[in-house]
Amino acid sequence: MPETIKIEILGRPITLKSEAPPGRIESITRLVDDQIKEIRQALPAISPLEVAIMAALNLAYEYVEIKEDYQQLQREVETKSQHLIKLIEMRSSLPLRCS
């Protein structure tokens, strides 16, 4: 069941409901708050809505990059695993050497 959690972004209190562990919500909140602060510092003249959109786009970009890297890593692990399986199968079909 979702719990009510109070967070703060840019000093503004926000109440939300989530089933995620509180520690994860705190980490996400810091990530979003830091991203917004960074954009506001770099671009002080843009509106709060534009800051929020830029933060969302930056975080989405990072997410897509990480997701693509993870998928590539999965493909590499699968390829190497198949190669190792073939090597094991080849070796297990060889006669044992007794000295």
Residue frames relative to the residue before (quaternion, step in Angstrom):
aa qw qx qy qz dx dy dz
M 1.0000 0.0000 0.0000 0.0000 0.00 0.00 0.00
P 0.5067 -0.6725 0.4439 0.3065 3.60 -0.85 0.93
E 0.2742 -0.7378 0.5963 0.1581 3.53 -1.12 0.80
T 0.4411 -0.6498 0.5430 0.2973 3.56 -1.17 0.58
I 0.0342 -0.7981 0.6003 -0.0383 3.55 -0.78 1.10
K 0.2361 -0.7528 0.5990 0.1368 3.54 -1.02 0.86
I 0.0254 -0.7834 0.6206 -0.0237 3.54 -0.87 1.06
E 0.2461 -0.7509 0.5893 0.1682 3.53 -1.31 0.11
I 0.0284 -0.7666 0.6412 -0.0188 3.55 -0.86 1.05
L 0.8361 -0.0509 -0.0299 0.5454 3.57 -0.70 1.16
G 0.7121 -0.4727 0.2512 0.4543 3.52 1.00 0.83
R 0.6067 0.5463 -0.3574 0.4534 3.56 1.26 0.01
P 0.3690 -0.7347 0.5195 0.2328 3.60 -0.71 1.00
I 0.0449 -0.7723 0.6336 -0.0082 3.54 -1.04 0.87
T 0.1765 -0.7631 0.6136 0.1006 3.55 -0.96 0.89
L 0.0622 0.7966 -0.5982 0.0610 3.54 -0.89 0.95
K 0.3513 -0.6977 0.5765 0.2398 3.53 -1.30 0.24
S 0.1201 0.7937 -0.5834 0.1237 3.52 -0.91 0.97
E 0.3726 -0.6976 0.5658 0.2332 3.52 -1.27 0.54
A 0.4833 0.6706 -0.4304 0.3626 3.57 1.29 -0.11
P 0.5833 -0.5742 0.4301 0.3808 3.59 -1.13 0.57
P 0.6064 -0.5924 0.3844 0.3655 3.62 -1.00 0.76
G 0.6259 0.5486 -0.3433 0.4351 3.62 0.99 -0.75
R 0.6479 0.5042 -0.3159 0.4756 3.57 1.02 -0.78
I 0.6332 0.5207 -0.3298 0.4681 3.58 0.97 -0.83
E 0.6420 0.5200 -0.3243 0.4607 3.61 0.97 -0.82
S 0.6518 0.5120 -0.3134 0.4635 3.60 0.96 -0.84
I 0.6596 0.4994 -0.3010 0.4742 3.56 0.94 -0.89
T 0.6363 0.5342 -0.3231 0.4532 3.56 0.97 -0.87
R 0.6576 0.4967 -0.3117 0.4730 3.61 0.92 -0.88
L 0.6329 0.5424 -0.3263 0.4458 3.58 0.98 -0.87
V 0.6888 0.4666 -0.2746 0.4821 3.58 0.84 -0.99
D 0.6640 0.5067 -0.3102 0.4541 3.59 0.87 -0.93
D 0.6561 0.5053 -0.3111 0.4663 3.60 0.94 -0.85
Q 0.6427 0.5252 -0.3210 0.4562 3.58 0.97 -0.85
I 0.6624 0.5008 -0.3006 0.4691 3.58 0.94 -0.90
K 0.6552 0.5116 -0.3139 0.4588 3.60 0.92 -0.88
E 0.6359 0.5344 -0.3221 0.4542 3.58 1.00 -0.84
I 0.6773 0.4803 -0.2893 0.4764 3.58 0.92 -0.90
R 0.6463 0.5189 -0.3260 0.4548 3.60 0.95 -0.84
Q 0.6441 0.5138 -0.3220 0.4662 3.57 1.05 -0.74
A 0.7037 0.4670 -0.2643 0.4657 3.57 0.93 -0.91
L 0.8047 0.1472 -0.0382 0.5739 3.58 1.04 -0.82
P 0.0541 -0.8649 0.4980 0.0321 3.62 0.50 1.10
A 0.6577 0.5465 -0.3177 0.4097 3.61 1.13 -0.47
I 0.6101 0.5718 -0.3830 0.3927 3.65 1.11 -0.28
S 0.6056 -0.5970 0.4016 0.3398 3.54 -1.21 0.61
P 0.6539 -0.5129 0.3776 0.4083 3.58 -1.22 0.39
L 0.6248 0.5341 -0.3403 0.4567 3.57 1.05 -0.71
E 0.6623 0.4941 -0.3009 0.4761 3.58 0.94 -0.85
V 0.6062 0.5372 -0.3502 0.4704 3.59 1.07 -0.69
A 0.6682 0.5031 -0.2963 0.4612 3.56 0.90 -0.95
I 0.6514 0.5052 -0.3123 0.4722 3.59 0.98 -0.84
M 0.6561 0.4995 -0.3180 0.4678 3.60 0.92 -0.86
A 0.6359 0.5195 -0.3300 0.4657 3.60 0.98 -0.81
A 0.6529 0.5096 -0.3111 0.4661 3.57 0.94 -0.89
L 0.6619 0.4997 -0.3060 0.4675 3.59 0.95 -0.85
N 0.6472 0.5149 -0.3230 0.4601 3.61 0.94 -0.82
L 0.6849 0.4742 -0.2872 0.4728 3.57 0.88 -0.93
A 0.6363 0.5145 -0.3290 0.4714 3.59 1.03 -0.73
Y 0.6219 0.5394 -0.3334 0.4594 3.59 1.02 -0.78
E 0.6593 0.4980 -0.3020 0.4754 3.57 0.92 -0.94
Y 0.6342 0.5373 -0.3223 0.4530 3.57 0.99 -0.85
V 0.6736 0.4920 -0.2980 0.4641 3.59 0.86 -0.95
E 0.6358 0.5233 -0.3313 0.4607 3.61 0.98 -0.80
I 0.6744 0.4845 -0.2916 0.4749 3.58 0.89 -0.94
K 0.6407 0.5238 -0.3225 0.4594 3.58 0.97 -0.81
E 0.6611 0.4938 -0.3069 0.4742 3.60 0.94 -0.86
D 0.6341 0.5193 -0.3260 0.4712 3.60 1.00 -0.81
Y 0.6505 0.5185 -0.3058 0.4631 3.58 0.97 -0.87
Q 0.6562 0.5027 -0.3102 0.4695 3.59 0.94 -0.86
Q 0.6340 0.5157 -0.3258 0.4753 3.59 1.01 -0.78
L 0.6465 0.5138 -0.3093 0.4716 3.57 0.97 -0.85
Q 0.6239 0.5307 -0.3325 0.4676 3.60 1.00 -0.77
R 0.6538 0.5055 -0.3156 0.4663 3.60 0.93 -0.86
E 0.6582 0.5097 -0.3106 0.4588 3.58 0.95 -0.86
V 0.6458 0.5081 -0.3177 0.4731 3.58 0.97 -0.85
E 0.6460 0.5201 -0.3190 0.4587 3.60 0.95 -0.83
T 0.6569 0.5071 -0.3063 0.4664 3.58 0.92 -0.93
K 0.6922 0.4682 -0.2825 0.4711 3.59 0.83 -0.94
S 0.6220 0.5366 -0.3395 0.4581 3.58 1.04 -0.73
Q 0.6542 0.5031 -0.3146 0.4690 3.58 0.93 -0.87
H 0.6321 0.5295 -0.3240 0.4638 3.58 1.02 -0.81
L 0.6730 0.4913 -0.2943 0.4682 3.58 0.90 -0.90
I 0.6182 0.5366 -0.3407 0.4624 3.58 1.02 -0.76
K 0.6558 0.5040 -0.3127 0.4670 3.58 0.93 -0.86
L 0.6445 0.5171 -0.3220 0.4622 3.59 0.98 -0.82
I 0.6534 0.5019 -0.3113 0.4736 3.58 0.94 -0.86
E 0.6565 0.5079 -0.3137 0.4611 3.58 0.91 -0.86
M 0.6461 0.5093 -0.3233 0.4675 3.59 0.97 -0.82
R 0.6944 0.4776 -0.2790 0.4602 3.58 0.86 -0.92
S 0.6679 0.5044 -0.3168 0.4462 3.57 0.98 -0.72
S 0.6555 0.4934 -0.3247 0.4705 3.59 1.18 -0.33
L 0.5483 0.6015 -0.3997 0.4217 3.60 1.27 -0.11
P 0.5289 -0.6168 0.4555 0.3637 3.60 -1.07 0.58
L 0.5321 -0.6190 0.4790 0.3229 3.53 -1.17 0.64
R 0.3048 -0.7264 0.5857 0.1909 3.57 -1.08 0.71
C 0.0730 -0.7854 0.6141 0.0272 3.53 -0.75 1.03
S 0.1795 -0.7969 0.5701 0.0880 3.55 -0.84 0.93
